[in-house]
């Protein structure tokens, strides 16, 4: 069984502020686990869409029962984004590059701006897949997926708080410079 997590959220900010803040969300006090962020590639296509790929190194803690499978707690994450300023949409895809034999986590986000209420919305979908079923039995697979799902549910709140803080700081700087 593959576990999924779906959610929606809204930000009371314009799309340019949300997309800029998303690209610049690290460092922030809610993301102390992020060790480094490197931009691997960025380009603008013929339609004016920005394509960006980043490599992120994160640290984390693992439960004692998982230590035989995950001896290293750091993880490498690839993050891809396509930002379309014309339609005020952003699609992001994030997944872990290592530990994929134990757990693969894929996150898909779709950001879009609503002109009517002047808010930016995001629809998120995360898929947790463990390969352990074929090797170690159904219960280990479920335990890994359930733990990853519950940990993600906890961390999404911090992630959103961090992004919101970056938006607030950007808006404050912007207003200060315009006055």
C-alpha positions in Angstrom: 0.0 0.0 0.0 1.3 3.5 -0.9 0.3 6.2 1.5 -0.7 9.6 0.2 -1.2 13.0 1.9 -3.3 15.7 0.2 -3.8 19.2 1.5 -4.6 22.7 0.4 -3.4 26.0 1.8 -3.8 29.7 1.0 -1.5 32.7 1.4 -2.8 36.3 1.6 0.0 37.4 -0.7 0.3 38.0 -4.4 1.8 35.4 -6.6 5.1 37.2 -7.1 5.7 37.4 -3.4 4.8 33.7 -2.9 6.9 32.5 -5.7 9.9 34.7 -4.8 9.6 33.6 -1.2 9.3 29.9 -2.1 12.5 30.2 -4.1 14.3 31.9 -1.2 12.7 30.1 1.8 16.0 28.9 3.2 17.4 29.7 5.7 14.5 30.4 8.1 14.1 29.5 11.8 11.6 26.8 11.0 14.0 24.9 8.7 17.0 24.4 10.9 17.3 20.9 9.4 18.3 22.3 6.0 22.1 22.1 5.8 22.6 23.5 2.2 20.8 24.5 -0.9 22.4 24.6 -4.3 20.9 25.6 -7.6 21.9 23.1 -10.2 20.1 24.6 -13.2 17.8 27.5 -14.1 16.5 28.6 -17.4 13.6 30.5 -19.0 11.9 28.7 -21.8 10.4 30.2 -25.0 7.1 30.7 -23.2 8.7 32.8 -20.4 8.5 30.1 -17.8 11.3 29.8 -15.3 12.6 26.2 -14.8 14.8 25.7 -11.8 16.4 22.6 -10.2 17.9 22.6 -6.7 19.8 20.1 -4.6 19.0 20.3 -0.9 20.8 18.5 1.9 18.7 18.0 5.1 19.5 16.4 8.4 17.0 14.5 10.4 16.3 12.1 13.2 15.1 8.6 12.8 13.3 6.3 15.2 15.4 3.6 16.9 13.6 0.8 15.0 14.7 2.3 11.7 18.4 2.7 12.5 19.4 -0.7 11.0 17.9 0.4 7.7 19.0 4.1 7.7 22.4 4.5 9.3 22.8 8.0 7.9 20.3 10.6 8.9 21.3 13.2 6.3 19.4 13.1 3.1 19.7 14.6 -0.4 16.6 16.1 -2.0 16.0 17.2 -5.6 13.6 20.0 -6.1 12.2 21.1 -9.4 10.0 24.1 -10.1 8.3 25.7 -13.1 7.1 29.2 -12.6 4.8 30.8 -15.1 4.5 34.6 -14.5 1.9 35.0 -17.3 -0.6 32.6 -15.7 0.6 33.2 -12.1 1.1 29.5 -11.5 4.0 27.4 -10.1 4.4 23.7 -10.1 6.9 22.1 -7.8 8.2 18.5 -7.5 10.4 17.3 -4.7 11.8 13.8 -3.9 14.5 12.2 -1.9 17.6 10.9 -3.8 18.9 8.5 -1.2 17.3 6.0 1.1 14.9 5.1 -1.7 15.2 1.4 -1.0 13.7 2.2 2.4 11.3 5.0 1.6 10.7 7.2 -1.4 8.9 10.5 -0.8 7.5 12.5 -3.7 5.8 15.8 -3.2 3.8 17.7 -5.9 2.6 21.2 -5.4 0.5 23.4 -7.6 0.4 27.1 -6.7 -2.0 29.5 -8.4 -3.2 33.1 -7.8 -6.9 33.9 -7.6 -7.6 37.4 -8.9 -11.0 37.6 -7.2 -9.8 37.3 -3.6 -6.2 38.2 -4.3 -4.8 35.2 -2.6 -2.4 32.5 -3.7 -3.5 28.9 -3.2 -1.5 25.7 -3.1 -2.7 22.2 -3.6 -0.3 19.6 -2.4 0.0 15.8 -2.8 2.7 13.7 -1.3 3.3 10.0 -2.0 5.1 7.7 0.5 6.4 4.4 -1.0 8.5 1.8 0.7 10.1 -1.0 -1.2 10.4 -3.2 2.0 7.3 -5.3 1.2 9.1 -7.4 -1.3 12.1 -8.0 1.0 11.1 -7.8 4.7 7.4 -8.2 5.0 4.3 -6.2 5.0 4.5 -4.8 8.6 7.9 -3.1 8.2 6.7 -1.5 5.0 3.6 -0.2 6.7 5.5 1.0 9.7 8.0 3.0 7.5 5.2 4.5 5.4 3.1 5.4 8.4 6.1 7.0 10.3 7.1 9.0 7.2 3.5 10.2 6.7 3.1 11.3 10.4 6.5 13.0 10.4 5.6 14.8 7.1 2.2 15.9 8.6 4.1 17.4 11.6 6.7 19.1 9.4 4.3 20.6 6.9 3.1 23.0 9.6 6.7 24.2 10.2 7.3 24.4 6.4 4.3 26.7 5.9 5.2 28.8 8.9 8.7 29.3 7.5 7.4 30.2 4.1 4.9 32.6 5.7 7.8 34.3 7.7 9.8 34.7 4.5 6.8 36.3 2.8 6.2 38.7 5.7 9.9 39.7 5.8 9.9 40.3 2.1 6.8 42.3 2.2 8.2 44.4 5.1 11.4 45.1 3.2 9.5 45.9 0.1 7.2 48.4 1.9 10.2 49.9 3.7 12.1 50.5 0.4 9.1 52.0 -1.3 8.4 54.6 1.5 
